[in-house]
Amino acid sequence: MNPVDPAKAYRLFYPAVPAIVSCSAGGTVYAMPVVSIVSLSNDPPLVGVSSSPSHSTHRAIARAGRFSVAWVGSQLAPALEFLGTTPHTGEDKLLSAGLRHERGGTLDVPVVEGAAAVLECSLWSRHVTGDHELLIGRIEAARAIADFQGYWRFEAYHPVLYAGIQRGSFETYRERPTP
Ligand SMILES: Cc1cc2nc3c(=O)[nH]c(=O)nc-3n(C[C@H](O)[C@H](O)[C@H](O)COP(=O)(O)O)c2cc1C
């Protein structure tokens, strides 16, 4: 085996399924993809997102105290790539990425149209973890398309697999082969 720079060891976790974390604050919609997302607790239902405080979305979540999570199918991989490589500008980053959205049914958070599953989360706590911060959300509402029957059937939902940014390449995301 060859040595790996410990600061780059996070890449050994790939491929990973990214989710879109978004937030509405002061009339502006913020959004970014994250791979560092994990289910932390069932009761209460808690989800953790490791996020760099340098991101506009991170700062907006800290202000608003709530956020949404959306998992999208591989057909929306280009939008994910846009969200992950474009710093926030303008009033609505989701729309800039071509993603329409509506207000959550429980919280005032943007919910991505066409998503396979969404969470509406209130910000439960924040913890500094090195150069990132763990944002812990309490899941106030969750919804999924019919392909989720207690578990994913993967008949309609084909997750994005992220393997790392390949410079200038749209092959950043590897699609799961359709059965
Ligand atoms: C697929 C993908 C996954 C990412 N995952 C994370 C992550 O887990 N945590 C993080 O802090 N940044 C992550 N990033 C980086 C941010 O999404 C990216 O810097 C984004 O443009 C920040 O947007 P904002 O400044 O508008 O908030 C990821 C980027 C990509 C492309």
The ligand as a Tripos MOL2 file, in Angstrom:
@<TRIPOS>MOLECULE
LIG
   31    33     1     0     0
SMALL
NO_CHARGES

@<TRIPOS>ATOM
      1 C1        -20.4390   16.3830   -4.1590 C.3       1 LIG1
      2 C2        -19.9180   17.3990   -3.1830 C.ar      1 LIG1
      3 C3        -19.9960   17.1440   -1.8290 C.ar      1 LIG1
      4 C4        -19.5570   18.0920   -0.8960 C.ar      1 LIG1
      5 N1        -19.6370   17.7960    0.4200 N.ar      1 LIG1
      6 C5        -19.2900   18.7410    1.3300 C.ar      1 LIG1
      7 C6        -19.4230   18.4560    2.7170 C.ar      1 LIG1
      8 O1        -19.8260   17.3680    3.1410 O.2       1 LIG1
      9 N2        -19.0920   19.4470    3.6040 N.ar      1 LIG1
     10 C7        -18.6260   20.6690    3.1860 C.ar      1 LIG1
     11 O2        -18.3430   21.5340    4.0230 O.2       1 LIG1
     12 N3        -18.5040   20.9570    1.8480 N.ar      1 LIG1
     13 C8        -18.8260   20.0250    0.9270 C.ar      1 LIG1
     14 N4        -18.7230   20.3060   -0.4020 N.ar      1 LIG1
     15 C9        -18.3200   21.6540   -0.8350 C.3       1 LIG1
     16 C10       -19.5050   22.6370   -0.9260 C.3       1 LIG1
     17 O3        -20.6830   22.0110   -1.3590 O.3       1 LIG1
     18 C11       -19.1560   23.7650   -1.9220 C.3       1 LIG1
     19 O4        -18.0160   24.4510   -1.5030 O.3       1 LIG1
     20 C12       -20.3180   24.7150   -2.1770 C.3       1 LIG1
     21 O5        -20.0520   25.4260   -3.3670 O.3       1 LIG1
     22 C13       -20.5740   25.6980   -1.0650 C.3       1 LIG1
     23 O6        -21.6030   26.5480   -1.4940 O.3       1 LIG1
     24 P1        -22.0000   27.9290   -0.7590 P.3       1 LIG1
     25 O7        -20.7250   28.7100   -0.5110 O.co2     1 LIG1
     26 O8        -22.9450   28.5880   -1.7060 O.co2     1 LIG1
     27 O9        -22.6570   27.5650    0.5250 O.co2     1 LIG1
     28 C14       -19.0640   19.3380   -1.3460 C.ar      1 LIG1
     29 C15       -18.9610   19.5860   -2.7210 C.ar      1 LIG1
     30 C16       -19.3690   18.6110   -3.6350 C.ar      1 LIG1
     31 C17       -19.2420   18.8790   -5.1040 C.3       1 LIG1
@<TRIPOS>BOND
     1     1     2 1
     2     2     3 ar
     3     2    30 ar
     4     3     4 ar
     5     4     5 ar
     6     4    28 ar
     7     5     6 ar
     8     6     7 ar
     9     6    13 1
    10     7     8 2
    11     7     9 ar
    12     9    10 ar
    13    10    11 2
    14    10    12 ar
    15    12    13 ar
    16    13    14 ar
    17    14    15 1
    18    14    28 ar
    19    15    16 1
    20    16    17 1
    21    16    18 1
    22    18    19 1
    23    18    20 1
    24    20    21 1
    25    20    22 1
    26    22    23 1
    27    23    24 1
    28    24    25 2
    29    24    26 1
    30    24    27 1
    31    28    29 ar
    32    29    30 ar
    33    30    31 1
@<TRIPOS>SUBSTRUCTURE
     1 LIG1         1 GROUP 0 **** ****
